[in-house]
Amino acid sequence: MTIKKVAVLGSGLMGNGLTQVFARDKDTSVVLRSRSMKANPLDGIRANLDQLIENDAMTEEEAGAILSRISFTDDMEEALKDTDLVVECVPEVMEIKQDMFRDIEPLVRPDTILATNTSVMSITEIASKTQKKDRVVGTHFWNPPYLIPLVEVVKGEETSFDVLDATYDYLKKIGKKPVKCLKDVQGFVANRLQHAIWREALYVVEAGIADAATVDEALKYGPGLRWPHLGILENVDMIGTDLSLNIQRGVIPYLADNKTPSPLLEKLVADGKIGFKTGEGYQKWTPEEAAARNLALREYLIKVTKDLK
Ligand SMILES: NC(=O)c1ccc[n+]([C@@H]2O[C@H](COP(=O)([O-])OP(=O)(O)OC[C@H]3O[C@@H](n4cnc5c(N)ncnc54)[C@H](O)[C@@H]3O)[C@@H](O)[C@H]2O)c1
C-alpha cells in the first residue's frame, strides 16, 4: 500500500512534532486535526524548523516546502477524507483512544491504517472497539519526534502483517528508523530497556553506592558513549558470550529486582520535588539551568542525527 495522505489527530506536543515528521516527505500531505483552532500549531512547527535552520540542518527552502504540505482543521470529516494513514496523538487515556478509533472508523476507507502513538498501553485493547482490528497498529515515536529517529512499530494481537509491514516501510521511506515489536507487551522494546536501567540507577542512589550526578556521569562517559555505535547485544558478541556469561553469574544476583516503583522516587514526588518544573528532583536546577539543558539536548540531537544520515 502506498501512503500519501496522513491525518494526525491531536495537536499537542507529539501531534505537532509528528506532523512535521510526515511533512518532511515530499510525497506526503498531512492534515493536522485539532479540537480547537485557537492556537496555530504551525507556530510551534515553525520554531522547530527555525532551530534546524540556525544549526545548518535545514535550508529555508526546505522549511517552506514542509509547511506547504501541512493543513490544519478542527473538522474531523475533512481531516480524514481519503487518508491512507491516521495517527492518533490524543491523551494517554484508554477510553479516549478506544472511542476515537471507534468513532472515526466509518469516516475512513476500509484499508486506511489506524496507528496509535501510545507510550505504554496495549494496542490490542486500544483496537477493541473497532470493527477491523487488523488495521490497528502501534507507532511509538520518541520525543522530540522530528529529532529522534526511532519509531517502534507494534503489532497488536490482531494487527495484520500487511499493516505492520506497510507502516514500517512507510516510516523507513520518510527517513525514520522504525523497528518492529512483534508482541503487544508493556514498554515495547526501548522503554523496557530504558526502565531496566532506570531501576538500577535509582537503586544505586537509594543504596548510597553513588549520588545521582555520579550515576549520570558513569553512564554518559562510559557505556553510554558506545551505545549509538555498538548495540549492547553486539557488545556481548564482541567481548564473547563466554565472558558475558561469567559476568552475569557474578553480578545478576545483586541487581535491583523490585516490582514496584522506587521508594525514593515516590518520596520525591510526595515532597513536590518533581525535577525541572519545581527546581529540584534528584538534583537541584535553577530555571536557567533547566532551560539550558532542554536547548542543549535539542542542539546535540540535531548534530548527531545530521551525522546519522
Ligand atoms: N510527550 C511525550 O514525550 C510522548 C512520547 C511518546 C508518546 N507519547 C504519547 O503521545 C500521545 C499524546 O501525547 P502528547 O504529549 O502530545 O499530549 P498533549 O497533552 O501535548 O496533547 C494531547 C492533545 O489531545 C487533545 N485532546 C485532549 N483530550 C482529547 C479528547 N478527549 N479527544 C480528542 N483530543 C483530545 C488535546 O487538545 C491535545 O491537542 C499520548 O498517548 C502520549 O502517551 C508522548
The ligand as an SDF file (V2000), in Angstrom:
LIG
                    3D

 44 48  0  0  0  0  0  0  0  0999 V2000
    5.1080   13.5710   25.3730 N   0  0  0  0  0  0  0  0  0  0  0  0
    5.9500   12.5580   25.0910 C   0  0  0  0  0  0  0  0  0  0  0  0
    7.1650   12.6020   25.3680 O   0  0  0  0  0  0  0  0  0  0  0  0
    5.4150   11.3350   24.3790 C   0  0  0  0  0  0  0  0  0  0  0  0
    6.3090   10.4520   23.7590 C   0  0  0  0  0  0  0  0  0  0  0  0
    5.7980    9.3310   23.0700 C   0  0  0  0  0  0  0  0  0  0  0  0
    4.4380    9.1150   23.0330 C   0  0  0  0  0  0  0  0  0  0  0  0
    3.5850    9.9940   23.6800 N   0  0  0  0  0  0  0  0  0  0  0  0
    2.1370    9.7210   23.5860 C   0  0  0  0  0  0  0  0  0  0  0  0
    1.5620   10.5710   22.6120 O   0  0  0  0  0  0  0  0  0  0  0  0
    0.2040   10.8490   22.9790 C   0  0  0  0  0  0  0  0  0  0  0  0
   -0.0120   12.3530   23.0300 C   0  0  0  0  0  0  0  0  0  0  0  0
    0.8800   12.9050   23.9670 O   0  0  0  0  0  0  0  0  0  0  0  0
    1.2570   14.4730   23.9940 P   0  0  0  0  0  0  0  0  0  0  0  0
    2.4410   14.5800   24.8780 O   0  0  0  0  0  0  0  0  0  0  0  0
    1.3030   15.0170   22.6230 O   0  0  0  0  0  0  0  0  0  0  0  0
   -0.0350   15.0630   24.7590 O   0  0  0  0  0  0  0  0  0  0  0  0
   -0.5780   16.5540   24.7480 P   0  0  0  0  0  0  0  0  0  0  0  0
   -1.3380   16.7120   26.0180 O   0  0  0  0  0  0  0  0  0  0  0  0
    0.5060   17.5260   24.4400 O   0  0  0  0  0  0  0  0  0  0  0  0
   -1.6080   16.5850   23.5210 O   0  0  0  0  0  0  0  0  0  0  0  0
   -2.8330   15.8900   23.5330 C   0  0  0  0  0  0  0  0  0  0  0  0
   -3.7770   16.5050   22.5000 C   0  0  0  0  0  0  0  0  0  0  0  0
   -5.0290   15.8180   22.5420 O   0  0  0  0  0  0  0  0  0  0  0  0
   -6.1070   16.7580   22.6130 C   0  0  0  0  0  0  0  0  0  0  0  0
   -7.1800   16.1490   23.4120 N   0  0  0  0  0  0  0  0  0  0  0  0
   -7.3590   16.2060   24.7470 C   0  0  0  0  0  0  0  0  0  0  0  0
   -8.4440   15.4850   25.1070 N   0  0  0  0  0  0  0  0  0  0  0  0
   -8.9700   14.9890   23.9620 C   0  0  0  0  0  0  0  0  0  0  0  0
  -10.0970   14.2020   23.6790 C   0  0  0  0  0  0  0  0  0  0  0  0
  -10.9120   13.7780   24.6480 N   0  0  0  0  0  0  0  0  0  0  0  0
  -10.3400   13.8900   22.3820 N   0  0  0  0  0  0  0  0  0  0  0  0
   -9.5270   14.3180   21.4030 C   0  0  0  0  0  0  0  0  0  0  0  0
   -8.4310   15.0780   21.6150 N   0  0  0  0  0  0  0  0  0  0  0  0
   -8.1680   15.4130   22.8700 C   0  0  0  0  0  0  0  0  0  0  0  0
   -5.5220   17.9800   23.2880 C   0  0  0  0  0  0  0  0  0  0  0  0
   -6.2710   19.1300   22.9240 O   0  0  0  0  0  0  0  0  0  0  0  0
   -4.0840   17.9880   22.7350 C   0  0  0  0  0  0  0  0  0  0  0  0
   -4.0530   18.6660   21.4830 O   0  0  0  0  0  0  0  0  0  0  0  0
   -0.0330   10.1380   24.3090 C   0  0  0  0  0  0  0  0  0  0  0  0
   -0.5980    8.8850   24.0770 O   0  0  0  0  0  0  0  0  0  0  0  0
    1.3650   10.0060   24.8800 C   0  0  0  0  0  0  0  0  0  0  0  0
    1.4880    8.9630   25.8050 O   0  0  0  0  0  0  0  0  0  0  0  0
    4.0410   11.1000   24.3190 C   0  0  0  0  0  0  0  0  0  0  0  0
  1  2  1  0
  2  3  2  0
  2  4  1  0
  4  5  1  0
  4 44  2  0
  5  6  2  0
  6  7  1  0
  7  8  2  0
  8  9  1  0
  8 44  1  0
  9 10  1  0
  9 42  1  0
 10 11  1  0
 11 12  1  0
 11 40  1  0
 12 13  1  0
 13 14  1  0
 14 15  2  0
 14 16  1  0
 14 17  1  0
 17 18  1  0
 18 19  2  0
 18 20  1  0
 18 21  1  0
 21 22  1  0
 22 23  1  0
 23 24  1  0
 23 38  1  0
 24 25  1  0
 25 26  1  0
 25 36  1  0
 26 27  1  0
 26 35  1  0
 27 28  2  0
 28 29  1  0
 29 30  1  0
 29 35  2  0
 30 31  1  0
 30 32  2  0
 32 33  1  0
 33 34  2  0
 34 35  1  0
 36 37  1  0
 36 38  1  0
 38 39  1  0
 40 41  1  0
 40 42  1  0
 42 43  1  0
M  CHG  2   8   1  16  -1
M  END
$$$$
